[in-house]
Amino acid sequence: MIHAPDNRARAVMAVLAGVGVASIQDAVMKSFSGTYPAYEAVVLRGVAAAVVLAVWLWRSGQWGHLRTPHLGLVLLRALIMCSAYFSYIMALAVLPMANSVSIYFTMPFFVAALAGYFLGETVRAHRWFAIIIGFSGVLIMLRPQHGGIEPAALFAFYAAFGYAVSQMMGRHLSRMVHPAVIANWQNALYTVVALVMALMVAGLGSPETDNRSLAFLTRAWVTPTAIDLALMLFIGVLAGLGIMFFITAYRSAEASFVAPFEYSGMIWALLFGVTVFGDYPDARMLMGAALIIGAGLFMVWRDQRIARRSAVQATG
């Protein structure tokens, strides 16, 4: 694969577009959480996304590479991402969007901590400092409520961990498998898992529960209205476009430049949370989010300084 020259303007536009469409998906999925089961939305999302991703596969000339020798690793990564995605939307069913997104932003800290194990990288002191501060922000947000921690927050926390592991695997896979191939298999696995869940619920029935996360996962299939069906297909198109936007962004400029722009998702989360769902952030949520985002930006800034210093020493 040929790597195009860096284009920071294109990278910024692409990552902001990717964050924007992902935020719209989150808002729509949250709006469905009280009416439809999660697997239904994922099945219909997957059907629509398949069209977009198939076009990308064709335009990339990768149809013949779907039977990659690394298929097992591709599917394992997709399964981890699938579990993380379902965990994230289960958190969305209960938590305000801003809380879910803030906890998800712990992903870079997991990546930093896991880099030593997966990639053999040295985890520098500033990264451990950022990790500690970031997770302190999570603890503030995971404050006990009514004698215990809100389980939905733990779903969001696992989602961040799962995405971090899949990102580590993705760094390795991207050297061997084209992103279009990875994305198509990922979407296919999401859809198959959701279909299996639909069959299980149809066969075993839907359990009675007051837990909104569990209800969103196990509710019986509901025939969607025309508008809701269109929305489910629409978020599938957005999912396919979002993958392409993020890949374009990280191909167009260095990751340390692109990553901070992903924090624009916090603006979308607060906007949708207040205007659509009436969720106003409290002081603890804002404090925790500020620590998480601040620690993440600090880590990126220090990484950039070290990289520049190393580059100067290498050329000097």
C-alpha positions in Angstrom: 0.0 0.0 0.0 1.3 3.4 -1.0 1.3 6.1 1.7 0.4 9.5 0.5 2.3 12.6 1.7 1.1 14.1 5.0 -1.8 16.6 4.6 -2.8 18.0 7.9 -5.8 20.0 6.7 -7.3 16.9 5.2 -6.5 14.9 8.4 -8.3 17.5 10.5 -11.4 17.6 8.3 -11.6 13.8 8.1 -11.2 13.2 11.9 -13.8 15.9 12.7 -16.2 14.4 10.2 -15.6 10.9 11.6 -16.2 12.1 15.2 -19.3 13.9 14.0 -20.9 10.9 12.3 -20.0 8.7 15.2 -21.7 11.1 17.6 -24.8 11.1 15.5 -24.8 7.3 15.6 -24.5 7.3 19.4 -27.4 9.7 19.7 -29.7 7.6 17.4 -28.7 4.4 19.2 -29.5 6.0 22.6 -32.9 7.1 21.3 -33.7 3.5 20.3 -32.6 2.1 23.7 -36.1 2.3 25.2 -38.0 0.8 22.3 -35.9 -1.5 20.2 -33.3 -4.2 21.1 -29.7 -3.4 20.4 -29.2 -6.4 18.1 -32.0 -5.3 15.8 -30.4 -1.9 15.3 -27.0 -3.5 14.7 -28.4 -6.0 12.1 -30.0 -3.2 10.1 -27.0 -1.0 10.6 -24.8 -3.8 9.3 -26.8 -4.3 6.2 -26.5 -0.6 5.2 -22.9 -0.4 6.2 -22.1 -3.5 4.0 -23.1 -1.5 0.9 -20.7 1.3 1.7 -17.9 -1.0 2.7 -18.3 -3.2 -0.3 -17.9 -0.2 -2.6 -14.7 0.7 -0.7 -13.5 -2.8 -1.1 -14.1 -2.8 -4.8 -12.6 0.7 -5.3 -9.5 -0.5 -3.4 -9.1 -3.6 -5.6 -9.2 -5.9 -2.6 -12.0 -8.3 -3.5 -9.5 -11.1 -4.1 -7.9 -10.5 -0.7 -11.0 -11.3 1.5 -9.6 -14.8 2.0 -6.6 -13.4 3.8 -4.2 -15.9 5.5 -4.6 -13.7 8.6 -8.4 -14.2 8.7 -8.3 -15.8 12.2 -6.6 -12.7 13.7 -8.9 -10.4 11.8 -12.0 -12.1 13.2 -10.6 -12.2 16.7 -10.0 -8.5 16.6 -13.5 -8.0 15.2 -15.0 -10.1 18.0 -13.3 -8.0 20.6 -14.5 -4.8 19.0 -18.0 -6.3 18.7 -18.1 -7.0 22.5 -16.8 -3.5 23.1 -19.4 -1.9 20.9 -22.3 -3.7 22.5 -20.9 -2.8 25.9 -20.7 0.9 24.8 -24.3 1.1 23.6 -25.5 -0.7 26.7 -23.9 2.1 28.7 -25.5 4.7 26.4 -28.9 3.2 27.3 -28.5 4.4 30.9 -25.8 7.1 31.1 -25.8 10.6 29.7 -23.9 10.7 26.4 -21.3 13.0 27.9 -20.5 10.4 30.7 -20.2 7.5 28.3 -18.0 9.5 25.9 -15.8 10.7 28.7 -15.2 7.2 30.1 -14.5 6.0 26.5 -11.8 8.6 26.3 -9.7 6.4 28.7 -8.9 4.3 25.7 -5.6 6.1 25.0 -4.5 5.3 28.5 -5.2 1.6 28.0 -3.3 1.8 24.7 -0.3 3.5 26.4 -0.3 0.9 29.2 -0.7 -2.1 26.9 1.9 -0.8 24.4 4.7 -2.5 26.4 3.0 -5.9 26.2 1.7 -5.8 22.7 4.3 -3.8 20.9 7.4 -4.1 23.2 7.4 -0.3 23.7 8.8 1.3 26.8 6.0 3.0 28.8 7.6 6.3 29.8 7.1 8.0 33.2 4.9 10.8 31.7 2.6 8.2 30.3 2.1 6.5 33.6 1.5 9.9 35.2 -1.2 10.6 32.5 -2.7 7.2 33.1 -3.0 7.7 36.8 -4.6 11.2 36.4 -6.9 9.9 33.7 -8.2 7.0 35.7 -8.6 9.3 38.7 -11.0 11.2 36.6 -12.9 8.0 35.9 -13.1 7.3 39.7 -14.6 10.7 40.2 -17.2 9.9 37.5 -17.8 6.3 38.8 -18.8 7.7 42.2 -21.1 5.3 44.2 -24.8 5.9 43.7 -27.3 4.6 46.2 -24.7 2.4 47.8 -23.0 1.1 44.6 -21.4 1.9 41.3 -23.7 2.3 38.3 -23.1 -0.9 36.3 -23.6 0.9 33.0 -20.4 2.9 33.7 -18.5 -0.3 33.9 -19.8 -1.2 30.4 -18.4 2.0 29.1 -15.1 1.3 30.9 -14.9 -2.2 29.3 -15.7 -0.7 25.9 -12.6 1.6 26.2 -10.5 -1.4 27.2 -11.8 -3.5 24.3 -11.2 -0.8 21.8 -7.7 -0.3 23.1 -6.9 -4.0 22.7 -8.3 -4.0 19.2 -6.3 -0.9 18.3 -3.1 -2.6 19.4 -4.0 -5.6 17.3 -4.9 -3.3 14.4 -1.4 -1.8 14.4 0.0 -5.2 13.7 -2.7 -6.3 11.3 -2.5 -3.1 9.2 1.0 -4.1 8.1 -0.4 -7.3 6.6 -4.1 -6.8 5.6 -5.7 -3.8 3.8 -8.1 -1.7 6.0 -11.0 -2.3 3.6 -10.7 -6.1 4.1 -10.5 -5.6 7.9 -13.5 -3.3 7.9 -15.7 -5.6 5.8 -15.0 -8.7 7.9 -15.6 -6.6 11.1 -19.0 -5.4 9.8 -19.9 -9.0 8.8 -19.1 -10.3 12.2 -21.1 -7.6 14.0 -24.1 -8.5 11.8 -23.7 -12.2 12.4 -23.4 -11.8 16.2 -26.5 -9.6 16.2 -28.4 -12.2 14.2 -27.4 -15.0 16.6 -28.6 -12.8 19.5 -31.9 -12.3 17.7 -32.4 -16.0 17.2 -31.5 -16.7 20.8 -34.0 -14.2 22.1 -36.6 -15.5 19.7 -36.0 -19.1 21.0 -35.5 -18.4 24.7 -37.7 -15.4 25.1 -36.9 -12.0 26.6 -36.3 -11.9 30.3 -38.2 -9.5 32.6 -35.8 -6.9 33.9 -35.8 -3.3 35.1 -32.2 -2.9 34.1 -32.2 -0.6 31.1 -28.9 -1.9 29.7 -30.0 -5.5 29.9 -33.4 -4.7 28.5 -31.8 -3.0 25.5 -29.7 -6.1 24.9 -32.4 -8.7 25.3 -35.7 -7.1 24.3 -37.8 -9.0 21.7 -37.6 -7.9 18.1 -39.9 -5.0 17.4 -41.1 -4.2 13.9 -39.8 -0.7 13.2 -41.8 2.2 11.9 -40.8 3.5 8.5 -39.0 6.5 10.0 -37.1 4.3 12.5 -36.2 1.8 9.8 -34.7 4.6 7.8 -32.8 5.9 10.8 -31.3 2.4 11.4 -30.2 2.1 7.8 -28.9 5.7 7.9 -26.6 5.0 10.9 -25.3 2.0 8.9 -24.3 4.3 6.1 -22.7 6.7 8.7 -20.8 3.7 10.2 -19.3 2.8 6.9 -18.4 6.5 6.2 -17.0 6.9 9.7 -14.5 4.1 9.2 -13.3 5.6 6.0 -13.1 9.1 7.6 -10.9 7.8 10.5 -8.6 5.8 8.2 -8.2 8.8 5.9 -7.4 11.0 8.9 -4.7 8.7 10.3 -3.2 8.1 6.9 -3.0 11.9 6.2 -1.0 12.9 9.3 0.8 11.5 12.2 -1.4 9.9 14.9 -0.1 12.3 17.6 -1.4 15.2 15.6 -4.8 13.6 14.7 -5.7 12.1 18.1 -6.4 15.3 20.1 -9.1 16.2 17.5 -11.1 13.2 18.6 -11.9 15.0 21.8 -14.3 17.1 19.8 -16.7 14.2 20.5 -17.2 15.7 23.9 -18.7 18.8 22.4 -21.2 16.6 20.4 -22.0 14.5 23.4 -22.8 17.6 25.5 -24.8 19.1 22.7 -26.9 16.0 22.0 -27.2 15.2 25.7 -28.7 18.6 26.6 -30.8 19.4 23.5 -32.1 15.9 22.7 -32.1 14.0 26.0 -32.2 16.8 28.6 -29.1 15.5 30.3 -27.3 18.3 32.0 -23.7 17.6 33.3 -23.1 17.9 37.0 -19.9 19.2 38.6 -18.4 15.7 39.2 -19.0 14.7 35.6 -17.3 17.9 34.3 -14.4 17.5 36.8 -13.8 13.9 35.8 -14.1 14.7 32.1 -11.6 17.5 32.5 -9.1 15.2 34.1 -9.4 12.5 31.5 -9.2 14.9 28.5 -6.4 17.0 30.1 -4.4 13.9 30.9 -4.9 12.6 27.3 -3.8 15.9 25.8 -0.8 16.1 28.1 0.3 12.6 27.1 0.1 13.5 23.4 2.0 16.7 23.9 4.8 15.0 25.8 5.0 12.2 23.1 5.3 14.9 20.4 8.1 16.7 22.3 10.0 13.4 22.8 9.6 12.5 19.1 10.9 15.9 18.0 13.9 15.6 20.3 14.7 12.1 19.0 14.4 13.3 15.4 16.8 16.2 16.1 19.3 13.9 17.7 19.1 11.4 14.9 19.8 14.1 12.2 22.4 15.9 14.3 
